[in-house]
Each structure stands twice: as structure tokens, then as C-alpha cells.
Amino acid sequence: MNRIEEIIATRSSAPKAFRAVTTYDNGTERMHETETESQAQNWAIGERQKIGIPFVDRDSGEPVMRVSVTVEAIPRWSGYAAVFEPQDSE
């Protein structure tokens, strides 16, 4: 693995602490998770510049518009929620 691949792998595996959430006029939301609040704010700046400009959604093929962008902290244990289902006793 060369140096660039090592850097990319390290950054990709780093824990994410903030996210920029973009809301669209059709009700969908997309999230971009980052390591720092500054990174999330930078992403949000680019997304906010596109608010009100229609574009074609890749998933649906329909025209949509961004309506809001927020930056929020990711709850510390959000990725570790356990789901327990009751076991049938016989």
C-alpha cells in the first residue's frame, strides 16, 4: 500500500463526530459524516449555496431542491445500539 492509500484508509476509519444533514423538498435527508465540526461546516457551506436550485435526484430521477442544511453532533454511541428480540420459549 502506498502512502496516499494509507492516508485515505486512516481518514476513512477515523471516528466521525459531526454530520451535515441536507433536507430536500420531497422530504428526504442526506447526511455527510465528518471527524470535526469544521469539516461539517465546510460541507454545509457548499450545500447551502445550492439551496433553492433544482436538480435531478439520482435515486428517483425527479427534480428536487435543497431546502435546509444543518450541522449536528453525532451521539457518542449511535453506532452501537443493540436490538434485542424476545425469544420464543417452548
N, C-alpha and C positions, 0 to 999 in steps of 0.2 A: 504494500500500500504506500503510495507516495504521500508527501507532506500535505498536499491540498486535500486528498481523500481523508487523511487523519483529522484535519481541522473540521471538515464537514461532518464526519462521524461524531466527533466530540460535541460540536454545537447541536447536532440533531438529537443527541441523547441527553443533553442538559435538561434539568427540570424546568418546567415552564411555570411562571408565577403570575403572569398577567395575560389578558386577552383583549383584543379589539373585536367588538361584536357589531356587525353591519346588519341593519334591518332593511328589508325591501318592501315595496308597496303591495306585494302579493302575500305578505305575512311570513316569509321565510327569513331565517337568520343564518349568517355565516360567521364563523369565528376564526381568528388568527391568533394562535397562542405564541407567547414570547417569553424570554427569560427575565427581561426587565421592563419596568413601566415606560422608560424612554423608548424602547423598541416598539411597544404597543402604541404609544403616542405618535411615533413616526409613521406607522402603518395607518393609523386613524387619519392623519393629515391627508394622505393620498386618497383615502376613501371619501373623506368629507368634501374634497374638491370635486368629486363626481356626483354628489347629491343632486337630484333633480334631472340628471342627464339619462335619457332612456338607453337601454342596451338590451341585447337578446340574451336571455338566460340560457346557459349551456344545457341545463337539465331538461327544461320544458320547451325551449325554442320560442317562448313567448317574450314580448317586450316587457321589461320591468325597470323600476327606478329605485335607487337607494333613497331611503327616507331619513335614516339616522345612523350614527356611529357612536358607540360608547366604548370606554376603556374601563375594565374592571379587574380586580384581583381575583385569581383563581383560588377557591378554598383549598387549604393545605392538603386535605386528604380526599379530594374529589375523585381521584382515580382509583381509590381503594375501597369503594363502597361494596360491601358484601351483600349478596341476596340469598336469603335462606328460605327454602320452601319446606312446608311441613311434609314429613314422611308418613306414608300410609302404614298404620300398624295392623298387622294381621293376626 
